[in-house]
Amino acid sequence: MTKRDESGKAASGAGQDAALAVLTTLSSVALGANPVGATLVGGSAPVLKYLKHVWTRAGERRGDRAARALEQAADMMDVGIDILVERAAGYDARLELLAQVLEAAARTSMENKIQALGQVLADGLRSDSHLDEARLLASMVNDLEAPHVVVLKLIAEQPVPPESMWSNPGGPRGWERTHLAQVLPDYDGFLDGVLAALVRHGAPRTLGDGTWDGMANNDALGITKLGAHCLQLFGHEPANGTYAPAESEN
């Protein structure tokens, strides 16, 4: 396992060096183009000094976060970081997965997201048969923030809203936006964006169908297998061992 100092950074620095090297080579977007090197018209010396300091600190932290995802993947595969990077560099699809993971890890402040990305990278590099799924999961994890995980976990752990929210005796098949807004009132202002991102990635799905009852549930959402897998990547394990994907009632 990777040794760390009290701040949580890699003690050896090997992971950060490798992560920064790959990030620099594969995608300058991950750490961003340094604005300090450009001529800033009207910029005073103190402004440039502080800008350089802030940008350097941000770059260091991004590099450390990318390194943690890389180190976790290497630990899970029980290989050295050099071997992991060499394996990834040997095939374009693996190389793109590595770039995806490092870019996403560099830009997040969520520790469980960094761990999820490390897991995705390890799974994708273990077998080429998992590469397509791993790249899809890397894209999905990259787009999810804490509110997305909260909503998805709620839908997974309680497949239907509390009976007090039902508008008809039979109840809905799953969660609708109005139900979620009642349970999570602080999310109401951005809940549409949260749900749009989750649905776009196929984490929940609508539970409506061609039946009379199904047409009344066109806006009801239930967890999918992909959504359940995503929650597990973020470290959320259900009490009974698995999240049951929702099924339409045909």
N, C-alpha and C positions, 0 to 999 in steps of 0.2 A: 504493500500500500504506500501511497505517496506521503512523505513526511511534510508537515506544515509547521510554520511558526505560530505564535500566539495570535497573529492577525488573520490567520487562515490562508496566507499565501504559501505557495510551494517553497519549501526550505531550499531546495537545490536550484530552483529557477529554470530547470531543464524544460519543464512543461511550458512555461511562459515563453522561453526562447523559441521552442518549436512552434508554438501557436502563433507568435508574432511573425516568424519567418514565413509560415504558410499563409497567414493573413496578408502579409505584404506582397507575396508572390501571386496569390490567387485573386485577392480582392481588396483593393485599397479602400473600397467603400466601407469595409468592416470597421476600420479605424478612422476613416474620414480623411479627406485631403487637408493637410495642415495649412490653415489660413495665415499663419505667421510668416511663412516664406514669401507670401505675396506682398506687394507694395500696397499699403492702405493709405489712400489719399487723405491727408488731414489727420492721420493717426499720431498721437503724441507718444513719446518714449515711455511714459508710465503705463499708458493703455496697452501698448505692445508688450511691455514687460509682464503685466498681469495676464494678458491674453495668452502669452506663451506658457506661463506657469499653469493656468487652468487647462489649456489644451494638452500639455504634457501629462498632468495628473489624470485627465480623462483618458488619454491614450494608455497610460499605465494600468488603470483600472480595467479598461476594456481588454487589454492584453491578459491580465490576470484572470478575468472571467472566462475568456476563451481557453486559457490554459487549464482551468479547472474542469471544463467539459472534456478536454483532450485527455487529461490525467484520469478522469473517471472512466472513460472508454477504455483506456489502456489497462487500468486496474481490473475492469470487468472481463477483459479478454486475456488477462494475465500475460501481457507482453510489455516490452519497453515502448516508450513513446516513439523512438526512432523506427522500430519495426512497424508500429501502427501507421505512421506517416508514410513509410516506404510502401506498405500494402495499399494504402489509399492512392498513392501517386501512380501505381501501376496500371490503373484502369480509369478511363474518363468518368464513368458513372460514380465510382467510389470517390474520386477526386472532387466531383461536384457535391457529393454528400458531405465530405469533410468541410468544404468551403461554406456550405449552407449552415452547418452546425456551428462553426467557429464565428461566422458573422452574427448568427442569432444569439449565441452565448455572449459575445462581446457587447451586445447592445441591451442586455437585460440586467435588471437589478434583483430579479427573483431567483433565489437560491434553488428552489425546487424546479425552476425552469432550466437552469444550468444542468442539474442532475438528470432531468428528463432528456435533454439534448445529448448528454453523454451516453445514456442508455440507447437512444436511437442510433447514434454513431456506432456503438459496439455491435448492436444487432445487425446493422447494415453491412458492416465490414466482416462479420463472421461468415456470411454466406451471400453470394451474389443473387440467390433466389429471393432474398429479402430486401434487395436494394430499392426496388420500386416503392414498396411499402414504407421503407425507411425515409426515402426522400419526401413522400407525401406527409409522413408524420413530422418530419423536420419542418416542413412548410407550415403545418398546422400549429405545432408548438410555438414556432416563431411568432405567429399572429395572436396567440392567446396571452392575456394578462390576467391578473388576479380576479377581476370581475367575471371574466369568461369562465374561469374554473369554479367560482362560487355558484354561478347559475347552473353549470353543467352538473356539478355535484348534487345540487338540490334536485334537479330533474331525475338523476340516477337513483338517489337514495329514497326519494318519495315519489313514485311514478305518477300519482295523481295528487292534486292539491287537497287541502283539508276540506271536509264535507261542508263546513260553514261557508265555503266560497262557491259551492255548486249553485248553478242557476236553474238546474232541472233535477228531478228526483234520481235519475240514473247516474248523474255525475258525468264529467268529461273523461275522455280516455287519457288525457295527459295535461300538461301545463300550457295555459295560454298566457299571452302577454299580460292581460289584466290580473291574472292570479299572481304572476311573478312580481308585478309592481306592488301588489299588496303586501307580499312577504318581504320584498326588498325595496322599500320606498326610497331609499337613498340612491337607488340605481335608475329611478324612473326617467331622469333626464337623458340618460345615454343607453337605456335598455334596448332600444331598437337596434343600435349599432352592435351591441353585444350579441343579440340574437342573430343578426344578419351574418356576423362572422362565424358563429357556431354552425349555423345552417349551411353556409357556403362550404365549410370543410366537412360536412356530413356527420357532425358529432351528435346532434339530435335530428330527428326527422318528423315531418307532420304525420299524424295518425289517421287522417281522413281517408275515406274510400267511397265507392259508388253506392253504398247503402244509405238509407235515410238517416240512420244514426251517424254514419261516417261523414255525410255532408255537413252535419252539425259539428264535426270535430276537425274540420279542415285546418284550423289554426292551433290545434292541440299538438304539443311536442312530446316526444319520448326519446330516450337514450338509444343510441345505436351501438353495435359492436366496436366500431371505430372510436366512438365517444367514450365507451367504457375503457378501452385500451389507453386512450389519452389520459384519463383520470388516474389510471394505475401508474403511468409514466410520471405523473406529478406527485406520486406517493400516496394517493388516496385509495386505500383498499377497503372494500365493503366488509361489514361484519360477518356476512354469511359466505365470504370467499369469492363472490363474483357479482358483478352488476348484470342483471337480466335485461337484454335488449327488449325494447317495447315492440309489440306486434299489433298490427291492425286486426280488427275483428271483422272478418269477411263473412 
